Amino acid sequence: MNSIIDNLPERGKSLLDYITNFYAKNKYGPTFGEILNDLGWSTKSLIDYWVQQLEQRGLVERVPHHPRSLKPTQLALGG
């Protein structure tokens, strides 16, 4: 596996796995509300924090202020 992913805290790994699987299944990204419900996290600000952490590591990308623009990068997919 990728060392960037290996060094992520568990919460970051679970979010990345969720985003990757959701995108593979649906061909579009999840909303924060879907992440909140499906992962059982407490707040959207917590999701935003971890999305930012994944973005900084180059594992996800998104278009700000656009719903469903969250998607895994090639780095996250092992490429």
mmCIF file of the N, C-alpha and C atoms, coordinates in Angstrom:
data_MODEL
# 
_entry.id   MODEL 
# 
loop_
_atom_site.group_PDB 
_atom_site.id 
_atom_site.type_symbol 
_atom_site.label_atom_id 
_atom_site.label_alt_id 
_atom_site.label_comp_id 
_atom_site.label_asym_id 
_atom_site.label_entity_id 
_atom_site.label_seq_id 
_atom_site.pdbx_PDB_ins_code 
_atom_site.Cartn_x 
_atom_site.Cartn_y 
_atom_site.Cartn_z 
_atom_site.occupancy 
_atom_site.B_iso_or_equiv 
_atom_site.pdbx_formal_charge 
_atom_site.auth_seq_id 
_atom_site.auth_comp_id 
_atom_site.auth_asym_id 
_atom_site.auth_atom_id 
_atom_site.pdbx_PDB_model_num 
ATOM 1   N N  . MET A 1 1  ? 0.847   -1.186 0.000   1.00 0.00 ? 1  MET A N  1 
ATOM 2   C CA . MET A 1 1  ? 0.000   0.000  0.000   1.00 0.00 ? 1  MET A CA 1 
ATOM 3   C C  . MET A 1 1  ? 0.890   1.246  0.000   1.00 0.00 ? 1  MET A C  1 
ATOM 4   N N  . ASN A 1 2  ? 0.324   2.352  -0.282  1.00 0.00 ? 2  ASN A N  1 
ATOM 5   C CA . ASN A 1 2  ? 1.011   3.630  -0.351  1.00 0.00 ? 2  ASN A CA 1 
ATOM 6   C C  . ASN A 1 2  ? 1.388   4.109  1.053   1.00 0.00 ? 2  ASN A C  1 
ATOM 7   N N  . SER A 1 3  ? 2.648   4.564  1.238   1.00 0.00 ? 3  SER A N  1 
ATOM 8   C CA . SER A 1 3  ? 3.082   4.997  2.568   1.00 0.00 ? 3  SER A CA 1 
ATOM 9   C C  . SER A 1 3  ? 2.314   6.217  3.060   1.00 0.00 ? 3  SER A C  1 
ATOM 10  N N  . ILE A 1 4  ? 1.855   7.076  2.144   1.00 0.00 ? 4  ILE A N  1 
ATOM 11  C CA . ILE A 1 4  ? 1.042   8.229  2.555   1.00 0.00 ? 4  ILE A CA 1 
ATOM 12  C C  . ILE A 1 4  ? -0.250  7.733  3.204   1.00 0.00 ? 4  ILE A C  1 
ATOM 13  N N  . ILE A 1 5  ? -0.843  6.738  2.612   1.00 0.00 ? 5  ILE A N  1 
ATOM 14  C CA . ILE A 1 5  ? -2.079  6.172  3.161   1.00 0.00 ? 5  ILE A CA 1 
ATOM 15  C C  . ILE A 1 5  ? -1.787  5.395  4.439   1.00 0.00 ? 5  ILE A C  1 
ATOM 16  N N  . ASP A 1 6  ? -0.687  4.640  4.444   1.00 0.00 ? 6  ASP A N  1 
ATOM 17  C CA . ASP A 1 6  ? -0.321  3.865  5.634   1.00 0.00 ? 6  ASP A CA 1 
ATOM 18  C C  . ASP A 1 6  ? -0.137  4.756  6.861   1.00 0.00 ? 6  ASP A C  1 
ATOM 19  N N  . ASN A 1 7  ? 0.347   5.976  6.656   1.00 0.00 ? 7  ASN A N  1 
ATOM 20  C CA . ASN A 1 7  ? 0.620   6.886  7.767   1.00 0.00 ? 7  ASN A CA 1 
ATOM 21  C C  . ASN A 1 7  ? -0.584  7.718  8.197   1.00 0.00 ? 7  ASN A C  1 
ATOM 22  N N  . LEU A 1 8  ? -1.718  7.531  7.540   1.00 0.00 ? 8  LEU A N  1 
ATOM 23  C CA . LEU A 1 8  ? -2.934  8.258  7.938   1.00 0.00 ? 8  LEU A CA 1 
ATOM 24  C C  . LEU A 1 8  ? -3.488  7.691  9.240   1.00 0.00 ? 8  LEU A C  1 
ATOM 25  N N  . PRO A 1 9  ? -4.016  8.544  10.089  1.00 0.00 ? 9  PRO A N  1 
ATOM 26  C CA . PRO A 1 9  ? -4.753  8.037  11.247  1.00 0.00 ? 9  PRO A CA 1 
ATOM 27  C C  . PRO A 1 9  ? -5.980  7.248  10.779  1.00 0.00 ? 9  PRO A C  1 
ATOM 28  N N  . GLU A 1 10 ? -6.503  6.429  11.640  1.00 0.00 ? 10 GLU A N  1 
ATOM 29  C CA . GLU A 1 10 ? -7.622  5.540  11.283  1.00 0.00 ? 10 GLU A CA 1 
ATOM 30  C C  . GLU A 1 10 ? -8.818  6.300  10.709  1.00 0.00 ? 10 GLU A C  1 
ATOM 31  N N  . ARG A 1 11 ? -9.119  7.448  11.268  1.00 0.00 ? 11 ARG A N  1 
ATOM 32  C CA . ARG A 1 11 ? -10.265 8.217  10.787  1.00 0.00 ? 11 ARG A CA 1 
ATOM 33  C C  . ARG A 1 11 ? -10.038 8.677  9.342   1.00 0.00 ? 11 ARG A C  1 
ATOM 34  N N  . GLY A 1 12 ? -8.833  9.082  9.028   1.00 0.00 ? 12 GLY A N  1 
ATOM 35  C CA . GLY A 1 12 ? -8.505  9.483  7.660   1.00 0.00 ? 12 GLY A CA 1 
ATOM 36  C C  . GLY A 1 12 ? -8.602  8.316  6.691   1.00 0.00 ? 12 GLY A C  1 
ATOM 37  N N  . LYS A 1 13 ? -8.132  7.150  7.121   1.00 0.00 ? 13 LYS A N  1 
ATOM 38  C CA . LYS A 1 13 ? -8.222  5.952  6.281   1.00 0.00 ? 13 LYS A CA 1 
ATOM 39  C C  . LYS A 1 13 ? -9.674  5.563  6.024   1.00 0.00 ? 13 LYS A C  1 
ATOM 40  N N  . SER A 1 14 ? -10.487 5.632  7.065   1.00 0.00 ? 14 SER A N  1 
ATOM 41  C CA . SER A 1 14 ? -11.885 5.231  6.887   1.00 0.00 ? 14 SER A CA 1 
ATOM 42  C C  . SER A 1 14 ? -12.607 6.194  5.948   1.00 0.00 ? 14 SER A C  1 
ATOM 43  N N  . LEU A 1 15 ? -12.312 7.486  6.051   1.00 0.00 ? 15 LEU A N  1 
ATOM 44  C CA . LEU A 1 15 ? -12.926 8.453  5.147   1.00 0.00 ? 15 LEU A CA 1 
ATOM 45  C C  . LEU A 1 15 ? -12.451 8.236  3.716   1.00 0.00 ? 15 LEU A C  1 
ATOM 46  N N  . LEU A 1 16 ? -11.170 8.023  3.528   1.00 0.00 ? 16 LEU A N  1 
ATOM 47  C CA . LEU A 1 16 ? -10.638 7.783  2.191   1.00 0.00 ? 16 LEU A CA 1 
ATOM 48  C C  . LEU A 1 16 ? -11.248 6.520  1.585   1.00 0.00 ? 16 LEU A C  1 
ATOM 49  N N  . ASP A 1 17 ? -11.344 5.454  2.349   1.00 0.00 ? 17 ASP A N  1 
ATOM 50  C CA . ASP A 1 17 ? -11.972 4.219  1.864   1.00 0.00 ? 17 ASP A CA 1 
ATOM 51  C C  . ASP A 1 17 ? -13.422 4.473  1.471   1.00 0.00 ? 17 ASP A C  1 
ATOM 52  N N  . TYR A 1 18 ? -14.132 5.218  2.299   1.00 0.00 ? 18 TYR A N  1 
ATOM 53  C CA . TYR A 1 18 ? -15.533 5.514  2.007   1.00 0.00 ? 18 TYR A CA 1 
ATOM 54  C C  . TYR A 1 18 ? -15.665 6.305  0.706   1.00 0.00 ? 18 TYR A C  1 
ATOM 55  N N  . ILE A 1 19 ? -14.871 7.357  0.562   1.00 0.00 ? 19 ILE A N  1 
ATOM 56  C CA . ILE A 1 19 ? -14.928 8.193  -0.644  1.00 0.00 ? 19 ILE A CA 1 
ATOM 57  C C  . ILE A 1 19 ? -14.578 7.367  -1.877  1.00 0.00 ? 19 ILE A C  1 
ATOM 58  N N  . THR A 1 20 ? -13.532 6.572  -1.780  1.00 0.00 ? 20 THR A N  1 
ATOM 59  C CA . THR A 1 20 ? -13.085 5.750  -2.906  1.00 0.00 ? 20 THR A CA 1 
ATOM 60  C C  . THR A 1 20 ? -14.165 4.747  -3.321  1.00 0.00 ? 20 THR A C  1 
ATOM 61  N N  . ASN A 1 21 ? -14.732 4.057  -2.357  1.00 0.00 ? 21 ASN A N  1 
ATOM 62  C CA . ASN A 1 21 ? -15.778 3.071  -2.658  1.00 0.00 ? 21 ASN A CA 1 
ATOM 63  C C  . ASN A 1 21 ? -17.045 3.722  -3.188  1.00 0.00 ? 21 ASN A C  1 
ATOM 64  N N  . PHE A 1 22 ? -17.441 4.841  -2.595  1.00 0.00 ? 22 PHE A N  1 
ATOM 65  C CA . PHE A 1 22 ? -18.635 5.552  -3.041  1.00 0.00 ? 22 PHE A CA 1 
ATOM 66  C C  . PHE A 1 22 ? -18.452 6.021  -4.480  1.00 0.00 ? 22 PHE A C  1 
ATOM 67  N N  . TYR A 1 23 ? -17.295 6.593  -4.773  1.00 0.00 ? 23 TYR A N  1 
ATOM 68  C CA . TYR A 1 23 ? -17.028 7.107  -6.124  1.00 0.00 ? 23 TYR A CA 1 
ATOM 69  C C  . TYR A 1 23 ? -16.981 5.964  -7.147  1.00 0.00 ? 23 TYR A C  1 
ATOM 70  N N  . ALA A 1 24 ? -16.378 4.852  -6.780  1.00 0.00 ? 24 ALA A N  1 
ATOM 71  C CA . ALA A 1 24 ? -16.302 3.697  -7.688  1.00 0.00 ? 24 ALA A CA 1 
ATOM 72  C C  . ALA A 1 24 ? -17.698 3.160  -8.014  1.00 0.00 ? 24 ALA A C  1 
ATOM 73  N N  . LYS A 1 25 ? -18.562 3.154  -7.030  1.00 0.00 ? 25 LYS A N  1 
ATOM 74  C CA . LYS A 1 25 ? -19.919 2.626  -7.208  1.00 0.00 ? 25 LYS A CA 1 
ATOM 75  C C  . LYS A 1 25 ? -20.820 3.583  -7.977  1.00 0.00 ? 25 LYS A C  1 
ATOM 76  N N  . ASN A 1 26 ? -20.730 4.888  -7.669  1.00 0.00 ? 26 ASN A N  1 
ATOM 77  C CA . ASN A 1 26 ? -21.690 5.859  -8.189  1.00 0.00 ? 26 ASN A CA 1 
ATOM 78  C C  . ASN A 1 26 ? -21.175 6.764  -9.300  1.00 0.00 ? 26 ASN A C  1 
ATOM 79  N N  . LYS A 1 27 ? -19.858 6.826  -9.461  1.00 0.00 ? 27 LYS A N  1 
ATOM 80  C CA . LYS A 1 27 ? -19.212 7.709  -10.459 1.00 0.00 ? 27 LYS A CA 1 
ATOM 81  C C  . LYS A 1 27 ? -19.391 9.183  -10.133 1.00 0.00 ? 27 LYS A C  1 
ATOM 82  N N  . TYR A 1 28 ? -19.708 9.487  -8.881  1.00 0.00 ? 28 TYR A N  1 
ATOM 83  C CA . TYR A 1 28 ? -19.726 10.851 -8.365  1.00 0.00 ? 28 TYR A CA 1 
ATOM 84  C C  . TYR A 1 28 ? -19.433 10.753 -6.871  1.00 0.00 ? 28 TYR A C  1 
ATOM 85  N N  . GLY A 1 29 ? -19.047 11.872 -6.282  1.00 0.00 ? 29 GLY A N  1 
ATOM 86  C CA . GLY A 1 29 ? -18.647 11.873 -4.879  1.00 0.00 ? 29 GLY A CA 1 
ATOM 87  C C  . GLY A 1 29 ? -19.805 11.970 -3.915  1.00 0.00 ? 29 GLY A C  1 
ATOM 88  N N  . PRO A 1 30 ? -19.552 11.590 -2.673  1.00 0.00 ? 30 PRO A N  1 
ATOM 89  C CA . PRO A 1 30 ? -20.582 11.698 -1.641  1.00 0.00 ? 30 PRO A CA 1 
ATOM 90  C C  . PRO A 1 30 ? -20.723 13.132 -1.138  1.00 0.00 ? 30 PRO A C  1 
ATOM 91  N N  . THR A 1 31 ? -21.877 13.439 -0.611  1.00 0.00 ? 31 THR A N  1 
ATOM 92  C CA . THR A 1 31 ? -22.065 14.716 0.071   1.00 0.00 ? 31 THR A CA 1 
ATOM 93  C C  . THR A 1 31 ? -21.579 14.563 1.515   1.00 0.00 ? 31 THR A C  1 
ATOM 94  N N  . PHE A 1 32 ? -21.374 15.692 2.176   1.00 0.00 ? 32 PHE A N  1 
ATOM 95  C CA . PHE A 1 32 ? -20.987 15.629 3.583   1.00 0.00 ? 32 PHE A CA 1 
ATOM 96  C C  . PHE A 1 32 ? -22.096 14.977 4.409   1.00 0.00 ? 32 PHE A C  1 
ATOM 97  N N  . GLY A 1 33 ? -23.348 15.224 4.032   1.00 0.00 ? 33 GLY A N  1 
ATOM 98  C CA . GLY A 1 33 ? -24.464 14.607 4.736   1.00 0.00 ? 33 GLY A CA 1 
ATOM 99  C C  . GLY A 1 33 ? -24.445 13.091 4.638   1.00 0.00 ? 33 GLY A C  1 
ATOM 100 N N  . GLU A 1 34 ? -24.114 12.574 3.469   1.00 0.00 ? 34 GLU A N  1 
ATOM 101 C CA . GLU A 1 34 ? -24.017 11.116 3.299   1.00 0.00 ? 34 GLU A CA 1 
ATOM 102 C C  . GLU A 1 34 ? -22.869 10.550 4.122   1.00 0.00 ? 34 GLU A C  1 
ATOM 103 N N  . ILE A 1 35 ? -21.741 11.254 4.117   1.00 0.00 ? 35 ILE A N  1 
ATOM 104 C CA . ILE A 1 35 ? -20.604 10.806 4.926   1.00 0.00 ? 35 ILE A CA 1 
ATOM 105 C C  . ILE A 1 35 ? -20.994 10.806 6.399   1.00 0.00 ? 35 ILE A C  1 
ATOM 106 N N  . LEU A 1 36 ? -21.630 11.873 6.831   1.00 0.00 ? 36 LEU A N  1 
ATOM 107 C CA . LEU A 1 36 ? -22.071 12.008 8.221   1.00 0.00 ? 36 LEU A CA 1 
ATOM 108 C C  . LEU A 1 36 ? -22.950 10.827 8.626   1.00 0.00 ? 36 LEU A C  1 
ATOM 109 N N  . ASN A 1 37 ? -23.936 10.524 7.806   1.00 0.00 ? 37 ASN A N  1 
ATOM 110 C CA . ASN A 1 37 ? -24.862 9.426  8.114   1.00 0.00 ? 37 ASN A CA 1 
ATOM 111 C C  . ASN A 1 37 ? -24.204 8.059  8.017   1.00 0.00 ? 37 ASN A C  1 
ATOM 112 N N  . ASP A 1 38 ? -23.467 7.829  6.935   1.00 0.00 ? 38 ASP A N  1 
ATOM 113 C CA . ASP A 1 38 ? -22.929 6.489  6.690   1.00 0.00 ? 38 ASP A CA 1 
ATOM 114 C C  . ASP A 1 38 ? -21.772 6.132  7.614   1.00 0.00 ? 38 ASP A C  1 
ATOM 115 N N  . LEU A 1 39 ? -20.941 7.107  7.975   1.00 0.00 ? 39 LEU A N  1 
ATOM 116 C CA . LEU A 1 39 ? -19.823 6.816  8.868   1.00 0.00 ? 39 LEU A CA 1 
ATOM 117 C C  . LEU A 1 39 ? -20.164 7.066  10.334  1.00 0.00 ? 39 LEU A C  1 
ATOM 118 N N  . GLY A 1 40 ? -21.304 7.726  10.571  1.00 0.00 ? 40 GLY A N  1 
ATOM 119 C CA . GLY A 1 40 ? -21.728 7.978  11.944  1.00 0.00 ? 40 GLY A CA 1 
ATOM 120 C C  . GLY A 1 40 ? -20.883 9.027  12.657  1.00 0.00 ? 40 GLY A C  1 
ATOM 121 N N  . TRP A 1 41 ? -20.295 9.931  11.893  1.00 0.00 ? 41 TRP A N  1 
ATOM 122 C CA . TRP A 1 41 ? -19.489 10.992 12.498  1.00 0.00 ? 41 TRP A CA 1 
ATOM 123 C C  . TRP A 1 41 ? -20.408 12.043 13.093  1.00 0.00 ? 41 TRP A C  1 
ATOM 124 N N  . SER A 1 42 ? -19.847 12.883 13.979  1.00 0.00 ? 42 SER A N  1 
ATOM 125 C CA . SER A 1 42 ? -20.681 13.786 14.753  1.00 0.00 ? 42 SER A CA 1 
ATOM 126 C C  . SER A 1 42 ? -21.018 15.113 14.068  1.00 0.00 ? 42 SER A C  1 
ATOM 127 N N  . THR A 1 43 ? -20.098 15.669 13.281  1.00 0.00 ? 43 THR A N  1 
ATOM 128 C CA . THR A 1 43 ? -20.353 16.987 12.688  1.00 0.00 ? 43 THR A CA 1 
ATOM 129 C C  . THR A 1 43 ? -19.759 17.087 11.283  1.00 0.00 ? 43 THR A C  1 
ATOM 130 N N  . LYS A 1 44 ? -20.313 18.004 10.493  1.00 0.00 ? 44 LYS A N  1 
ATOM 131 C CA . LYS A 1 44 ? -19.776 18.254 9.156   1.00 0.00 ? 44 LYS A CA 1 
ATOM 132 C C  . LYS A 1 44 ? -18.415 18.942 9.234   1.00 0.00 ? 44 LYS A C  1 
ATOM 133 N N  . SER A 1 45 ? -18.163 19.679 10.302  1.00 0.00 ? 45 SER A N  1 
ATOM 134 C CA . SER A 1 45 ? -16.856 20.326 10.436  1.00 0.00 ? 45 SER A CA 1 
ATOM 135 C C  . SER A 1 45 ? -15.753 19.286 10.634  1.00 0.00 ? 45 SER A C  1 
ATOM 136 N N  . LEU A 1 46 ? -16.070 18.185 11.282  1.00 0.00 ? 46 LEU A N  1 
ATOM 137 C CA . LEU A 1 46 ? -15.103 17.090 11.426  1.00 0.00 ? 46 LEU A CA 1 
ATOM 138 C C  . LEU A 1 46 ? -14.805 16.475 10.057  1.00 0.00 ? 46 LEU A C  1 
ATOM 139 N N  . ILE A 1 47 ? -15.830 16.311 9.256   1.00 0.00 ? 47 ILE A N  1 
ATOM 140 C CA . ILE A 1 47 ? -15.637 15.793 7.896   1.00 0.00 ? 47 ILE A CA 1 
ATOM 141 C C  . ILE A 1 47 ? -14.786 16.769 7.091   1.00 0.00 ? 47 ILE A C  1 
ATOM 142 N N  . ASP A 1 48 ? -15.102 18.050 7.187   1.00 0.00 ? 48 ASP A N  1 
ATOM 143 C CA . ASP A 1 48 ? -14.341 19.058 6.454   1.00 0.00 ? 48 ASP A CA 1 
ATOM 144 C C  . ASP A 1 48 ? -12.872 19.025 6.857   1.00 0.00 ? 48 ASP A C  1 
ATOM 145 N N  . TYR A 1 49 ? -12.594 18.887 8.138   1.00 0.00 ? 49 TYR A N  1 
ATOM 146 C CA . TYR A 1 49 ? -11.215 18.811 8.612   1.00 0.00 ? 49 TYR A CA 1 
ATOM 147 C C  . TYR A 1 49 ? -10.484 17.642 7.943   1.00 0.00 ? 49 TYR A C  1 
ATOM 148 N N  . TRP A 1 50 ? -11.106 16.475 7.944   1.00 0.00 ? 50 TRP A N  1 
ATOM 149 C CA . TRP A 1 50 ? -10.437 15.297 7.387   1.00 0.00 ? 50 TRP A CA 1 
ATOM 150 C C  . TRP A 1 50 ? -10.358 15.342 5.865   1.00 0.00 ? 50 TRP A C  1 
ATOM 151 N N  . VAL A 1 51 ? -11.343 15.943 5.219   1.00 0.00 ? 51 VAL A N  1 
ATOM 152 C CA . VAL A 1 51 ? -11.248 16.128 3.767   1.00 0.00 ? 51 VAL A CA 1 
ATOM 153 C C  . VAL A 1 51 ? -10.056 17.033 3.453   1.00 0.00 ? 51 VAL A C  1 
ATOM 154 N N  . GLN A 1 52 ? -9.886  18.082 4.223   1.00 0.00 ? 52 GLN A N  1 
ATOM 155 C CA . GLN A 1 52 ? -8.736  18.980 4.024   1.00 0.00 ? 52 GLN A CA 1 
ATOM 156 C C  . GLN A 1 52 ? -7.419  18.234 4.231   1.00 0.00 ? 52 GLN A C  1 
ATOM 157 N N  . GLN A 1 53 ? -7.366  17.362 5.231   1.00 0.00 ? 53 GLN A N  1 
ATOM 158 C CA . GLN A 1 53 ? -6.160  16.580 5.468   1.00 0.00 ? 53 GLN A CA 1 
ATOM 159 C C  . GLN A 1 53 ? -5.858  15.669 4.271   1.00 0.00 ? 53 GLN A C  1 
ATOM 160 N N  . LEU A 1 54 ? -6.895  15.055 3.724   1.00 0.00 ? 54 LEU A N  1 
ATOM 161 C CA . LEU A 1 54 ? -6.716  14.187 2.558   1.00 0.00 ? 54 LEU A CA 1 
ATOM 162 C C  . LEU A 1 54 ? -6.318  14.994 1.327   1.00 0.00 ? 54 LEU A C  1 
ATOM 163 N N  . GLU A 1 55 ? -6.888  16.177 1.168   1.00 0.00 ? 55 GLU A N  1 
ATOM 164 C CA . GLU A 1 55 ? -6.516  17.062 0.054   1.00 0.00 ? 55 GLU A CA 1 
ATOM 165 C C  . GLU A 1 55 ? -5.049  17.470 0.157   1.00 0.00 ? 55 GLU A C  1 
ATOM 166 N N  . GLN A 1 56 ? -4.601  17.841 1.336   1.00 0.00 ? 56 GLN A N  1 
ATOM 167 C CA . GLN A 1 56 ? -3.216  18.264 1.528   1.00 0.00 ? 56 GLN A CA 1 
ATOM 168 C C  . GLN A 1 56 ? -2.233  17.147 1.204   1.00 0.00 ? 56 GLN A C  1 
ATOM 169 N N  . ARG A 1 57 ? -2.638  15.922 1.401   1.00 0.00 ? 57 ARG A N  1 
ATOM 170 C CA . ARG A 1 57 ? -1.786  14.771 1.094   1.00 0.00 ? 57 ARG A CA 1 
ATOM 171 C C  . ARG A 1 57 ? -1.917  14.322 -0.367  1.00 0.00 ? 57 ARG A C  1 
ATOM 172 N N  . GLY A 1 58 ? -2.807  14.996 -1.114  1.00 0.00 ? 58 GLY A N  1 
ATOM 173 C CA . GLY A 1 58 ? -2.988  14.662 -2.521  1.00 0.00 ? 58 GLY A CA 1 
ATOM 174 C C  . GLY A 1 58 ? -3.805  13.415 -2.771  1.00 0.00 ? 58 GLY A C  1 
ATOM 175 N N  . LEU A 1 59 ? -4.644  13.042 -1.804  1.00 0.00 ? 59 LEU A N  1 
ATOM 176 C CA . LEU A 1 59 ? -5.418  11.806 -1.920  1.00 0.00 ? 59 LEU A CA 1 
ATOM 177 C C  . LEU A 1 59 ? -6.839  12.014 -2.423  1.00 0.00 ? 59 LEU A C  1 
ATOM 178 N N  . VAL A 1 60 ? -7.377  13.205 -2.242  1.00 0.00 ? 60 VAL A N  1 
ATOM 179 C CA . VAL A 1 60 ? -8.692  13.542 -2.786  1.00 0.00 ? 60 VAL A CA 1 
ATOM 180 C C  . VAL A 1 60 ? -8.627  14.938 -3.388  1.00 0.00 ? 60 VAL A C  1 
ATOM 181 N N  . GLU A 1 61 ? -9.581  15.211 -4.246  1.00 0.00 ? 61 GLU A N  1 
ATOM 182 C CA . GLU A 1 61 ? -9.715  16.552 -4.806  1.00 0.00 ? 61 GLU A CA 1 
ATOM 183 C C  . GLU A 1 61 ? -11.193 16.887 -4.874  1.00 0.00 ? 61 GLU A C  1 
ATOM 184 N N  . ARG A 1 62 ? -11.465 18.187 -4.881  1.00 0.00 ? 62 ARG A N  1 
ATOM 185 C CA . ARG A 1 62 ? -12.851 18.648 -4.968  1.00 0.00 ? 62 ARG A CA 1 
ATOM 186 C C  . ARG A 1 62 ? -12.871 20.054 -5.532  1.00 0.00 ? 62 ARG A C  1 
ATOM 187 N N  . VAL A 1 63 ? -14.033 20.418 -6.038  1.00 0.00 ? 63 VAL A N  1 
ATOM 188 C CA . VAL A 1 63 ? -14.275 21.776 -6.495  1.00 0.00 ? 63 VAL A CA 1 
ATOM 189 C C  . VAL A 1 63 ? -15.041 22.456 -5.366  1.00 0.00 ? 63 VAL A C  1 
ATOM 190 N N  . PRO A 1 64 ? -14.472 23.504 -4.760  1.00 0.00 ? 64 PRO A N  1 
ATOM 191 C CA . PRO A 1 64 ? -15.170 24.158 -3.648  1.00 0.00 ? 64 PRO A CA 1 
ATOM 192 C C  . PRO A 1 64 ? -16.563 24.655 -4.046  1.00 0.00 ? 64 PRO A C  1 
ATOM 193 N N  . HIS A 1 65 ? -17.490 24.507 -3.133  1.00 0.00 ? 65 HIS A N  1 
ATOM 194 C CA . HIS A 1 65 ? -18.871 24.986 -3.277  1.00 0.00 ? 65 HIS A CA 1 
ATOM 195 C C  . HIS A 1 65 ? -19.661 24.241 -4.352  1.00 0.00 ? 65 HIS A C  1 
ATOM 196 N N  . HIS A 1 66 ? -19.198 23.056 -4.725  1.00 0.00 ? 66 HIS A N  1 
ATOM 197 C CA . HIS A 1 66 ? -19.927 22.215 -5.675  1.00 0.00 ? 66 HIS A CA 1 
ATOM 198 C C  . HIS A 1 66 ? -20.224 20.876 -5.004  1.00 0.00 ? 66 HIS A C  1 
ATOM 199 N N  . PRO A 1 67 ? -21.472 20.534 -4.898  1.00 0.00 ? 67 PRO A N  1 
ATOM 200 C CA . PRO A 1 67 ? -21.803 19.244 -4.284  1.00 0.00 ? 67 PRO A CA 1 
ATOM 201 C C  . PRO A 1 67 ? -21.331 18.088 -5.155  1.00 0.00 ? 67 PRO A C  1 
ATOM 202 N N  . ARG A 1 68 ? -20.960 17.022 -4.521  1.00 0.00 ? 68 ARG A N  1 
ATOM 203 C CA . ARG A 1 68 ? -20.571 15.780 -5.190  1.00 0.00 ? 68 ARG A CA 1 
ATOM 204 C C  . ARG A 1 68 ? -19.318 15.898 -6.058  1.00 0.00 ? 68 ARG A C  1 
ATOM 205 N N  . SER A 1 69 ? -18.471 16.880 -5.779  1.00 0.00 ? 69 SER A N  1 
ATOM 206 C CA . SER A 1 69 ? -17.242 17.017 -6.552  1.00 0.00 ? 69 SER A CA 1 
ATOM 207 C C  . SER A 1 69 ? -16.070 16.303 -5.882  1.00 0.00 ? 69 SER A C  1 
ATOM 208 N N  . LEU A 1 70 ? -16.289 15.737 -4.705  1.00 0.00 ? 70 LEU A N  1 
ATOM 209 C CA . LEU A 1 70 ? -15.242 15.057 -3.955  1.00 0.00 ? 70 LEU A CA 1 
ATOM 210 C C  . LEU A 1 70 ? -14.923 13.726 -4.622  1.00 0.00 ? 70 LEU A C  1 
ATOM 211 N N  . LYS A 1 71 ? -13.626 13.520 -4.956  1.00 0.00 ? 71 LYS A N  1 
ATOM 212 C CA . LYS A 1 71 ? -13.252 12.260 -5.588  1.00 0.00 ? 71 LYS A CA 1 
ATOM 213 C C  . LYS A 1 71 ? -11.813 11.896 -5.241  1.00 0.00 ? 71 LYS A C  1 
ATOM 214 N N  . PRO A 1 72 ? -11.511 10.605 -5.274  1.00 0.00 ? 72 PRO A N  1 
ATOM 215 C CA . PRO A 1 72 ? -10.139 10.173 -4.989  1.00 0.00 ? 72 PRO A CA 1 
ATOM 216 C C  . PRO A 1 72 ? -9.219  10.517 -6.161  1.00 0.00 ? 72 PRO A C  1 
ATOM 217 N N  . THR A 1 73 ? -7.965  10.778 -5.853  1.00 0.00 ? 73 THR A N  1 
ATOM 218 C CA . THR A 1 73 ? -6.970  11.044 -6.896  1.00 0.00 ? 73 THR A CA 1 
ATOM 219 C C  . THR A 1 73 ? -6.330  9.729  -7.322  1.00 0.00 ? 73 THR A C  1 
ATOM 220 N N  . GLN A 1 74 ? -5.524  9.797  -8.365  1.00 0.00 ? 74 GLN A N  1 
ATOM 221 C CA . GLN A 1 74 ? -4.786  8.602  -8.812  1.00 0.00 ? 74 GLN A CA 1 
ATOM 222 C C  . GLN A 1 74 ? -3.872  8.080  -7.703  1.00 0.00 ? 74 GLN A C  1 
ATOM 223 N N  . LEU A 1 75 ? -3.292  8.994  -6.925  1.00 0.00 ? 75 LEU A N  1 
ATOM 224 C CA . LEU A 1 75 ? -2.433  8.588  -5.816  1.00 0.00 ? 75 LEU A CA 1 
ATOM 225 C C  . LEU A 1 75 ? -3.204  7.714  -4.827  1.00 0.00 ? 75 LEU A C  1 
ATOM 226 N N  . ALA A 1 76 ? -4.442  8.089  -4.532  1.00 0.00 ? 76 ALA A N  1 
ATOM 227 C CA . ALA A 1 76 ? -5.270  7.318  -3.610  1.00 0.00 ? 76 ALA A CA 1 
ATOM 228 C C  . ALA A 1 76 ? -5.647  5.966  -4.190  1.00 0.00 ? 76 ALA A C  1 
ATOM 229 N N  . LEU A 1 77 ? -5.736  5.908  -5.491  1.00 0.00 ? 77 LEU A N  1 
ATOM 230 C CA . LEU A 1 77 ? -6.132  4.664  -6.171  1.00 0.00 ? 77 LEU A CA 1 
ATOM 231 C C  . LEU A 1 77 ? -4.941  3.761  -6.445  1.00 0.00 ? 77 LEU A C  1 
ATOM 232 N N  . GLY A 1 78 ? -3.770  4.200  -5.992  1.00 0.00 ? 78 GLY A N  1 
ATOM 233 C CA . GLY A 1 78 ? -2.580  3.376  -6.153  1.00 0.00 ? 78 GLY A CA 1 
ATOM 234 C C  . GLY A 1 78 ? -1.809  3.623  -7.414  1.00 0.00 ? 78 GLY A C  1 
ATOM 235 N N  . GLY A 1 79 ? -2.164  4.712  -8.126  1.00 0.00 ? 79 GLY A N  1 
ATOM 236 C CA . GLY A 1 79 ? -1.513  4.995  -9.398  1.00 0.00 ? 79 GLY A CA 1 
ATOM 237 C C  . GLY A 1 79 ? -0.433  5.994  -9.332  1.00 0.00 ? 79 GLY A C  1 
# 
